[in-house]
Amino acid sequence: MARGDESSVKGARHDKVVERWHSERVHRTVTLARWGTVGKPVLFFPTAGGDAEEIERWQMLDVLEPLINAGKIKIYSCDSVAGRALVESEGSPQHRMWLQNQFQHYVRHEVVPAIRTDCKTPDLEIWTAGASFGAFHAAAVLCRWPDVFSRCLAMSGTYDLGRFFGTDHFTNEYFVSSPQHFVPSLGGHHLDVLRTRFIDLVSGEGKAEALWESWAFANVLGRQGIPNRVDSWGPSWPHDWATWRKMAPKTLGEWTK
């Protein structure tokens, strides 16, 4: 990965590296950022309209810094291409469904090779993390490609995005990229591998939280024998970065002990 321009980011870290390229899969220029030099790679998905550097602006890197400096983890993040299109109503609903599927393929076939090349390990397994819409994609890519992704930290997740598309007409590209819909039909080797993975569904119960979303998705996973946990932090924790800045270091710290 090539070192990018860090001057515009307040408090940018010396170990931050940014790479940009044009993706034919999503038809736009995309960004991949990295913080840390050694440790387990964690791909952190932004919230709905966020970009690759969102987690730095919202001080998530500040609270993860002890784990990064200890060589426990290194953080990667990409632009929320599909989430931004959904928020901004880019194109038709069917275009946004196409883009949701294409975005996940971009992650698998462009972001993953970039991470593995950066880590100099061609078959490296990766953890995923994300909050809100980011939790959806963090869980989706693990469920689609469990041979690549091994653990998922999904915070305050929304796992059925259908209501955000503004239509009752859903394409196959929506269903194949929505784990709430495709996980029930999984079988064979794919499901066998997925049953060796783990999805941590962490949520508060305060303002704008929807714990029921985590329980509904957990039930889908559980019926297929896929290891998961719903970790409710209770009514004192709202749907907000202040909550996620507590959840992420606690959970990732437990995973790296």
Contacts in CASP RR format, 6 or more apart in sequence:
PFRMAT RR
TARGET T0000
AUTHOR 0000-0000-0000
METHOD contacts of the structure
MODEL  1
MARGDESSVKGARHDKVVERWHSERVHRTVTLARWGTVGKPVLFFPTAGG
DAEEIERWQMLDVLEPLINAGKIKIYSCDSVAGRALVESEGSPQHRMWLQ
NQFQHYVRHEVVPAIRTDCKTPDLEIWTAGASFGAFHAAAVLCRWPDVFS
RCLAMSGTYDLGRFFGTDHFTNEYFVSSPQHFVPSLGGHHLDVLRTRFID
LVSGEGKAEALWESWAFANVLGRQGIPNRVDSWGPSWPHDWATWRKMAPK
TLGEWTK
1 17 0 8 1.000
1 18 0 8 1.000
1 19 0 8 1.000
1 32 0 8 1.000
1 34 0 8 1.000
1 114 0 8 1.000
1 118 0 8 1.000
2 17 0 8 1.000
2 18 0 8 1.000
2 19 0 8 1.000
3 16 0 8 1.000
3 17 0 8 1.000
3 18 0 8 1.000
4 16 0 8 1.000
4 17 0 8 1.000
4 18 0 8 1.000
4 19 0 8 1.000
5 18 0 8 1.000
6 12 0 8 1.000
6 13 0 8 1.000
6 16 0 8 1.000
6 18 0 8 1.000
9 16 0 8 1.000
9 53 0 8 1.000
9 56 0 8 1.000
9 57 0 8 1.000
10 57 0 8 1.000
11 56 0 8 1.000
12 56 0 8 1.000
13 35 0 8 1.000
13 36 0 8 1.000
13 61 0 8 1.000
15 35 0 8 1.000
15 36 0 8 1.000
15 37 0 8 1.000
15 68 0 8 1.000
16 33 0 8 1.000
16 34 0 8 1.000
16 35 0 8 1.000
16 36 0 8 1.000
16 56 0 8 1.000
17 33 0 8 1.000
17 34 0 8 1.000
17 118 0 8 1.000
18 31 0 8 1.000
18 32 0 8 1.000
18 33 0 8 1.000
18 34 0 8 1.000
18 52 0 8 1.000
18 53 0 8 1.000
19 31 0 8 1.000
19 32 0 8 1.000
19 33 0 8 1.000
19 114 0 8 1.000
20 29 0 8 1.000
20 30 0 8 1.000
20 31 0 8 1.000
20 32 0 8 1.000
21 29 0 8 1.000
21 30 0 8 1.000
21 110 0 8 1.000
22 28 0 8 1.000
22 29 0 8 1.000
22 30 0 8 1.000
23 29 0 8 1.000
23 30 0 8 1.000
23 106 0 8 1.000
23 110 0 8 1.000
25 102 0 8 1.000
25 103 0 8 1.000
25 105 0 8 1.000
25 106 0 8 1.000
25 109 0 8 1.000
25 110 0 8 1.000
26 81 0 8 1.000
26 99 0 8 1.000
26 102 0 8 1.000
26 103 0 8 1.000
26 106 0 8 1.000
28 81 0 8 1.000
30 78 0 8 1.000
30 79 0 8 1.000
30 81 0 8 1.000
30 106 0 8 1.000
30 110 0 8 1.000
31 51 0 8 1.000
31 52 0 8 1.000
31 53 0 8 1.000
31 78 0 8 1.000
31 79 0 8 1.000
32 52 0 8 1.000
32 76 0 8 1.000
32 77 0 8 1.000
32 78 0 8 1.000
32 111 0 8 1.000
32 114 0 8 1.000
33 52 0 8 1.000
33 53 0 8 1.000
33 56 0 8 1.000
33 76 0 8 1.000
33 77 0 8 1.000
33 78 0 8 1.000
34 74 0 8 1.000
34 75 0 8 1.000
34 76 0 8 1.000
34 118 0 8 1.000
35 56 0 8 1.000
35 61 0 8 1.000
35 64 0 8 1.000
35 68 0 8 1.000
35 74 0 8 1.000
35 75 0 8 1.000
36 68 0 8 1.000
36 71 0 8 1.000
36 74 0 8 1.000
36 75 0 8 1.000
37 71 0 8 1.000
37 74 0 8 1.000
38 71 0 8 1.000
38 74 0 8 1.000
39 71 0 8 1.000
39 72 0 8 1.000
39 73 0 8 1.000
39 74 0 8 1.000
40 72 0 8 1.000
40 73 0 8 1.000
40 74 0 8 1.000
40 127 0 8 1.000
40 255 0 8 1.000
40 256 0 8 1.000
41 73 0 8 1.000
41 74 0 8 1.000
41 76 0 8 1.000
41 115 0 8 1.000
41 119 0 8 1.000
41 124 0 8 1.000
41 126 0 8 1.000
41 127 0 8 1.000
42 73 0 8 1.000
42 74 0 8 1.000
42 75 0 8 1.000
42 76 0 8 1.000
42 126 0 8 1.000
42 127 0 8 1.000
42 128 0 8 1.000
42 129 0 8 1.000
42 153 0 8 1.000
42 252 0 8 1.000
43 76 0 8 1.000
43 77 0 8 1.000
43 78 0 8 1.000
43 107 0 8 1.000
43 111 0 8 1.000
43 115 0 8 1.000
43 126 0 8 1.000
43 127 0 8 1.000
43 128 0 8 1.000
43 129 0 8 1.000
43 138 0 8 1.000
43 141 0 8 1.000
43 149 0 8 1.000
44 55 0 8 1.000
44 60 0 8 1.000
44 75 0 8 1.000
44 76 0 8 1.000
44 77 0 8 1.000
44 128 0 8 1.000
44 129 0 8 1.000
44 130 0 8 1.000
45 77 0 8 1.000
45 78 0 8 1.000
45 80 0 8 1.000
45 128 0 8 1.000
45 129 0 8 1.000
45 130 0 8 1.000
45 133 0 8 1.000
45 134 0 8 1.000
45 135 0 8 1.000
45 137 0 8 1.000
45 138 0 8 1.000
46 52 0 8 1.000
46 54 0 8 1.000
46 55 0 8 1.000
46 77 0 8 1.000
46 78 0 8 1.000
46 79 0 8 1.000
46 80 0 8 1.000
46 130 0 8 1.000
46 133 0 8 1.000
46 134 0 8 1.000
47 54 0 8 1.000
47 80 0 8 1.000
47 130 0 8 1.000
47 131 0 8 1.000
47 132 0 8 1.000
47 133 0 8 1.000
47 134 0 8 1.000
48 80 0 8 1.000
48 83 0 8 1.000
48 84 0 8 1.000
48 86 0 8 1.000
48 87 0 8 1.000
48 132 0 8 1.000
48 133 0 8 1.000
48 134 0 8 1.000
49 80 0 8 1.000
49 83 0 8 1.000
49 84 0 8 1.000
49 87 0 8 1.000
49 88 0 8 1.000
49 133 0 8 1.000
50 79 0 8 1.000
50 80 0 8 1.000
50 83 0 8 1.000
50 84 0 8 1.000
51 79 0 8 1.000
51 80 0 8 1.000
52 77 0 8 1.000
52 78 0 8 1.000
52 79 0 8 1.000
53 77 0 8 1.000
54 77 0 8 1.000
54 80 0 8 1.000
55 61 0 8 1.000
55 75 0 8 1.000
55 77 0 8 1.000
58 241 0 8 1.000
58 245 0 8 1.000
59 241 0 8 1.000
59 245 0 8 1.000
60 241 0 8 1.000
60 244 0 8 1.000
60 245 0 8 1.000
60 248 0 8 1.000
61 68 0 8 1.000
61 75 0 8 1.000
62 245 0 8 1.000
63 245 0 8 1.000
63 246 0 8 1.000
63 248 0 8 1.000
63 249 0 8 1.000
64 73 0 8 1.000
64 75 0 8 1.000
64 248 0 8 1.000
64 249 0 8 1.000
64 252 0 8 1.000
66 249 0 8 1.000
67 73 0 8 1.000
67 249 0 8 1.000
67 252 0 8 1.000
67 253 0 8 1.000
67 256 0 8 1.000
68 74 0 8 1.000
68 75 0 8 1.000
72 252 0 8 1.000
72 253 0 8 1.000
72 256 0 8 1.000
73 127 0 8 1.000
73 252 0 8 1.000
73 256 0 8 1.000
74 119 0 8 1.000
76 111 0 8 1.000
76 115 0 8 1.000
78 107 0 8 1.000
78 111 0 8 1.000
80 133 0 8 1.000
80 134 0 8 1.000
80 137 0 8 1.000
81 99 0 8 1.000
81 103 0 8 1.000
81 106 0 8 1.000
82 96 0 8 1.000
82 99 0 8 1.000
82 100 0 8 1.000
82 102 0 8 1.000
82 103 0 8 1.000
82 104 0 8 1.000
82 137 0 8 1.000
83 100 0 8 1.000
83 103 0 8 1.000
83 133 0 8 1.000
84 90 0 8 1.000
85 91 0 8 1.000
85 95 0 8 1.000
85 96 0 8 1.000
85 99 0 8 1.000
86 96 0 8 1.000
86 100 0 8 1.000
86 133 0 8 1.000
86 161 0 8 1.000
86 164 0 8 1.000
86 165 0 8 1.000
89 96 0 8 1.000
90 96 0 8 1.000
90 99 0 8 1.000
93 165 0 8 1.000
93 166 0 8 1.000
93 167 0 8 1.000
93 169 0 8 1.000
94 167 0 8 1.000
94 169 0 8 1.000
94 171 0 8 1.000
96 165 0 8 1.000
97 165 0 8 1.000
97 170 0 8 1.000
97 171 0 8 1.000
97 173 0 8 1.000
97 174 0 8 1.000
97 177 0 8 1.000
98 171 0 8 1.000
98 173 0 8 1.000
100 161 0 8 1.000
100 173 0 8 1.000
100 174 0 8 1.000
100 177 0 8 1.000
100 178 0 8 1.000
101 173 0 8 1.000
101 174 0 8 1.000
101 176 0 8 1.000
101 177 0 8 1.000
102 173 0 8 1.000
103 137 0 8 1.000
104 137 0 8 1.000
104 140 0 8 1.000
104 141 0 8 1.000
104 144 0 8 1.000
104 177 0 8 1.000
107 137 0 8 1.000
107 141 0 8 1.000
108 141 0 8 1.000
108 144 0 8 1.000
108 145 0 8 1.000
108 148 0 8 1.000
112 126 0 8 1.000
112 148 0 8 1.000
115 124 0 8 1.000
115 126 0 8 1.000
116 122 0 8 1.000
116 123 0 8 1.000
116 124 0 8 1.000
125 148 0 8 1.000
125 149 0 8 1.000
125 150 0 8 1.000
126 148 0 8 1.000
126 149 0 8 1.000
126 150 0 8 1.000
127 149 0 8 1.000
127 150 0 8 1.000
127 151 0 8 1.000
127 152 0 8 1.000
127 153 0 8 1.000
127 255 0 8 1.000
128 137 0 8 1.000
128 138 0 8 1.000
128 139 0 8 1.000
128 141 0 8 1.000
128 142 0 8 1.000
128 149 0 8 1.000
128 151 0 8 1.000
128 152 0 8 1.000
128 153 0 8 1.000
129 138 0 8 1.000
129 152 0 8 1.000
129 153 0 8 1.000
129 154 0 8 1.000
129 155 0 8 1.000
129 248 0 8 1.000
129 252 0 8 1.000
130 137 0 8 1.000
130 138 0 8 1.000
130 153 0 8 1.000
130 154 0 8 1.000
130 155 0 8 1.000
130 244 0 8 1.000
131 155 0 8 1.000
131 156 0 8 1.000
131 157 0 8 1.000
131 241 0 8 1.000
131 244 0 8 1.000
132 155 0 8 1.000
132 156 0 8 1.000
132 157 0 8 1.000
132 158 0 8 1.000
132 239 0 8 1.000
133 157 0 8 1.000
133 158 0 8 1.000
133 161 0 8 1.000
134 154 0 8 1.000
134 157 0 8 1.000
135 154 0 8 1.000
135 155 0 8 1.000
135 156 0 8 1.000
135 157 0 8 1.000
135 158 0 8 1.000
135 159 0 8 1.000
135 201 0 8 1.000
136 154 0 8 1.000
136 157 0 8 1.000
136 158 0 8 1.000
136 159 0 8 1.000
136 161 0 8 1.000
138 152 0 8 1.000
138 153 0 8 1.000
138 154 0 8 1.000
139 152 0 8 1.000
139 154 0 8 1.000
139 159 0 8 1.000
139 179 0 8 1.000
139 199 0 8 1.000
139 217 0 8 1.000
140 177 0 8 1.000
140 178 0 8 1.000
140 179 0 8 1.000
141 148 0 8 1.000
141 149 0 8 1.000
142 149 0 8 1.000
142 150 0 8 1.000
142 151 0 8 1.000
142 152 0 8 1.000
142 194 0 8 1.000
142 197 0 8 1.000
142 199 0 8 1.000
143 179 0 8 1.000
143 182 0 8 1.000
143 183 0 8 1.000
143 186 0 8 1.000
143 194 0 8 1.000
143 199 0 8 1.000
143 226 0 8 1.000
144 177 0 8 1.000
144 179 0 8 1.000
144 182 0 8 1.000
146 190 0 8 1.000
146 193 0 8 1.000
146 194 0 8 1.000
146 196 0 8 1.000
146 197 0 8 1.000
147 193 0 8 1.000
149 197 0 8 1.000
150 197 0 8 1.000
150 198 0 8 1.000
151 197 0 8 1.000
151 198 0 8 1.000
151 199 0 8 1.000
151 200 0 8 1.000
151 255 0 8 1.000
152 197 0 8 1.000
152 198 0 8 1.000
152 199 0 8 1.000
152 200 0 8 1.000
153 200 0 8 1.000
153 202 0 8 1.000
153 247 0 8 1.000
153 248 0 8 1.000
153 251 0 8 1.000
153 252 0 8 1.000
154 199 0 8 1.000
154 200 0 8 1.000
154 201 0 8 1.000
154 202 0 8 1.000
154 214 0 8 1.000
155 202 0 8 1.000
155 203 0 8 1.000
155 243 0 8 1.000
155 244 0 8 1.000
155 247 0 8 1.000
155 248 0 8 1.000
156 202 0 8 1.000
156 203 0 8 1.000
156 204 0 8 1.000
156 209 0 8 1.000
156 210 0 8 1.000
156 239 0 8 1.000
156 243 0 8 1.000
156 244 0 8 1.000
157 201 0 8 1.000
157 203 0 8 1.000
157 210 0 8 1.000
157 213 0 8 1.000
157 214 0 8 1.000
158 210 0 8 1.000
158 213 0 8 1.000
159 179 0 8 1.000
159 180 0 8 1.000
159 213 0 8 1.000
159 214 0 8 1.000
159 216 0 8 1.000
159 217 0 8 1.000
160 178 0 8 1.000
160 180 0 8 1.000
160 213 0 8 1.000
160 216 0 8 1.000
161 178 0 8 1.000
162 170 0 8 1.000
162 174 0 8 1.000
162 178 0 8 1.000
165 174 0 8 1.000
174 181 0 8 1.000
175 181 0 8 1.000
175 182 0 8 1.000
176 182 0 8 1.000
179 217 0 8 1.000
179 220 0 8 1.000
180 216 0 8 1.000
180 217 0 8 1.000
180 220 0 8 1.000
183 220 0 8 1.000
183 221 0 8 1.000
183 224 0 8 1.000
183 226 0 8 1.000
184 220 0 8 1.000
184 223 0 8 1.000
184 224 0 8 1.000
186 194 0 8 1.000
186 224 0 8 1.000
191 224 0 8 1.000
191 226 0 8 1.000
194 224 0 8 1.000
194 226 0 8 1.000
195 224 0 8 1.000
195 225 0 8 1.000
195 226 0 8 1.000
195 227 0 8 1.000
196 227 0 8 1.000
197 226 0 8 1.000
197 227 0 8 1.000
198 227 0 8 1.000
198 228 0 8 1.000
198 229 0 8 1.000
199 221 0 8 1.000
199 226 0 8 1.000
199 227 0 8 1.000
199 228 0 8 1.000
199 229 0 8 1.000
200 228 0 8 1.000
200 229 0 8 1.000
200 231 0 8 1.000
200 251 0 8 1.000
201 214 0 8 1.000
201 217 0 8 1.000
201 218 0 8 1.000
201 228 0 8 1.000
201 229 0 8 1.000
201 230 0 8 1.000
201 231 0 8 1.000
202 214 0 8 1.000
202 231 0 8 1.000
202 233 0 8 1.000
202 247 0 8 1.000
202 251 0 8 1.000
203 209 0 8 1.000
203 210 0 8 1.000
203 211 0 8 1.000
203 213 0 8 1.000
203 214 0 8 1.000
203 230 0 8 1.000
203 231 0 8 1.000
203 232 0 8 1.000
203 233 0 8 1.000
204 211 0 8 1.000
204 232 0 8 1.000
204 233 0 8 1.000
204 234 0 8 1.000
204 235 0 8 1.000
204 237 0 8 1.000
204 238 0 8 1.000
204 239 0 8 1.000
204 243 0 8 1.000
205 211 0 8 1.000
205 232 0 8 1.000
205 233 0 8 1.000
205 234 0 8 1.000
205 235 0 8 1.000
205 237 0 8 1.000
206 234 0 8 1.000
206 235 0 8 1.000
206 236 0 8 1.000
206 237 0 8 1.000
206 238 0 8 1.000
206 239 0 8 1.000
207 238 0 8 1.000
207 239 0 8 1.000
207 240 0 8 1.000
208 238 0 8 1.000
208 239 0 8 1.000
208 240 0 8 1.000
209 237 0 8 1.000
209 238 0 8 1.000
209 239 0 8 1.000
210 239 0 8 1.000
211 230 0 8 1.000
211 232 0 8 1.000
214 230 0 8 1.000
214 232 0 8 1.000
215 230 0 8 1.000
218 228 0 8 1.000
218 229 0 8 1.000
218 230 0 8 1.000
221 227 0 8 1.000
221 228 0 8 1.000
222 228 0 8 1.000
231 251 0 8 1.000
233 243 0 8 1.000
233 247 0 8 1.000
237 243 0 8 1.000
237 246 0 8 1.000
END
